Each structure stands twice: as C-alpha cells, then as structure tokens.
Amino acid sequence: MDKTIMIVDDSASVRQLASILLHVAGYDVIECCDGNDALSKLNGKKVHLIISDVNMPNMGGISFVQAVRNLPEHKFCPIVMLSVGCLSSAREQAREAGVKAWITKPFDKQQLLDVASHFALP
C-alpha cells in the first residue's frame, strides 16, 4: 500500500511542486488550499503525514493542527509545518499543538523527501 501525504498550503505553486516531488517518490498526495479544505478531505481517509503551511486564509495551520488532534482517527498522524520564516511564538504554539518538525520555504527537494520518509507512519 502506498503512503498518503496531505499538503495544505494556500499557494497553488507550492502545493503543485510538493505534490510532483512526492508523487515521483511514490507517495499518494492529497492537496488542500487551507485548513477547512483539509479537514473536509480527511473524512476518514488514512493519511500517513500532513505537511501544512502556517499562514493561510479561512483556517490557518495552527488552528488546523489543533482540529486534527481532536479527531480520534488522526490524533497521532505526524504533522510538519511548512512556512516562510516564522516567529518563535508561532513555532512554540505549533509544537504545543503537536507539530513534529518544521520546513522553511523555499524548501529543498531532498529536505522534503527526507521529512516524508522519516515521518510518514506505516
């Protein structure tokens, strides 16, 4: 069974680049434009890793992480934040919400693939 990674980012170009890189590496990818969109697409699907932007319209990354942690079937799904430089207070909020790691934009191809192979649960 292929592993599924959810990419949550309001930038279509970031989602597209990440999706292409992950597809080539053998992952299935679910693309979402914000936290609300991501929550609607989770709907019971098995997701092995979530990579989410912090600053998005409608529902930002930290609120999204908090909402995911309240869903029993996704409570332990690894979540990695993807963002342009961010305040240390936002990083601390993200850690408290259950974020496992942080990737800074623009991300390096190998860094994204390393995160995927390290954090995507079986």
C-alpha positions in Angstrom: 0.0 0.0 0.0 1.3 3.5 -0.9 1.6 6.0 1.8 -0.6 9.1 1.5 0.7 12.6 2.4 -1.6 15.6 2.7 -0.2 19.0 1.6 -2.0 22.0 3.0 -1.0 25.4 1.6 -2.8 28.4 0.1 -0.1 28.7 -2.6 -1.0 26.6 -5.6 2.6 26.6 -6.9 3.9 25.2 -3.5 1.2 22.5 -3.5 2.0 21.6 -7.0 5.8 21.4 -6.6 5.5 19.4 -3.4 2.9 17.1 -5.0 5.1 16.4 -8.0 8.1 15.7 -5.9 6.2 13.3 -3.6 4.4 11.6 -6.5 7.7 10.8 -8.2 9.0 9.4 -4.9 6.0 7.0 -4.8 3.6 8.8 -2.4 -0.1 9.5 -3.0 -0.8 13.1 -2.3 -3.9 15.0 -1.2 -3.7 18.7 -2.0 -5.6 21.2 0.2 -5.8 25.1 0.0 -6.4 25.7 3.7 -7.3 24.1 7.0 -11.0 23.9 6.2 -10.4 22.2 2.9 -8.0 19.8 4.5 -10.5 18.8 7.3 -13.2 18.2 4.7 -10.8 15.9 2.7 -9.6 13.9 5.7 -13.1 12.4 6.1 -11.9 9.1 7.4 -9.1 8.6 4.9 -5.8 7.1 6.1 -3.2 9.8 5.9 0.4 8.9 6.9 1.8 12.5 7.1 0.4 16.0 6.9 2.6 18.9 5.7 0.8 22.3 6.4 1.6 25.9 5.9 1.2 28.2 8.9 -0.4 31.3 7.4 -3.5 30.6 5.3 -6.9 32.2 4.9 -10.0 30.7 6.4 -8.2 28.4 8.8 -4.5 28.8 9.5 -2.1 26.0 10.1 -2.0 26.1 13.9 -5.8 26.0 14.2 -5.8 23.2 11.6 -3.3 21.2 13.7 -5.5 21.7 16.8 -8.5 20.5 14.9 -6.7 17.4 13.6 -5.6 16.5 17.1 -9.2 16.4 18.2 -10.1 13.8 15.5 -9.6 10.4 17.1 -8.6 8.7 13.8 -5.9 11.4 13.1 -4.8 12.3 16.6 -1.4 10.7 16.2 -0.8 11.5 12.5 2.6 13.3 12.2 2.3 16.9 11.2 5.1 19.0 9.8 4.8 22.8 9.3 5.9 24.4 6.1 6.4 28.2 6.2 8.4 31.2 5.4 10.3 32.3 8.5 8.0 32.5 11.4 8.1 34.0 14.9 9.3 31.8 17.7 6.0 32.2 19.4 4.2 30.6 16.4 6.8 27.8 16.4 6.1 27.2 20.1 2.3 27.2 19.6 2.8 24.7 16.8 4.9 22.4 19.0 2.4 22.6 21.8 -0.4 21.7 19.2 1.6 18.6 18.2 3.8 19.6 15.3 6.7 17.2 14.8 9.1 19.3 12.7 9.4 22.5 10.6 10.4 23.1 7.0 11.3 26.6 5.9 10.1 27.9 2.4 11.6 27.7 -0.1 12.2 24.1 0.7 14.9 21.9 -0.8 13.7 18.8 -2.7 15.8 16.5 -0.7 14.7 18.0 2.6 11.0 17.4 1.7 11.7 13.8 0.7 13.8 13.2 3.9 10.9 14.5 6.0 8.4 12.3 4.1 10.5 9.2 4.6 11.2 9.9 8.2 7.7 11.0 9.4 5.2 9.1 7.2 3.8 6.4 9.5 3.3 2.9 8.2 
